[in-house]
Amino acid sequence: MVHFLLESAKCGFPLSHEQIIAYANAIIERRKGNNFDLEKDCIGKQWIFRFLDQHHEQLQTHWGKSLDTQR
């Protein structure tokens, strides 16, 4: 997952928190197959913060600026 996020950012497509959560849920759904329960198996709302904290040496959050404010 960390490798995927780093590669996406390198290619110029960094993922938002919502996109990371959706990707993680897709991984869980793929692994569980027919046993996937949307309400029970999805990751929690605070998961993204714990995930980023756990991998803080490799992943960082940055806020983008629109082009107009940089002129």
Residue pairs with C-beta under 8 A, 6 or more apart in sequence:
1 23
1 24
1 27
1 51
2 55
2 58
2 59
4 23
5 14
5 15
5 20
5 59
6 58
6 59
8 14
8 15
9 15
14 62
15 23
17 48
20 48
20 51
21 43
21 47
21 48
24 43
24 47
24 51
25 42
25 43
28 36
28 41
28 42
28 43
29 36
29 41
32 41
52 59
52 61
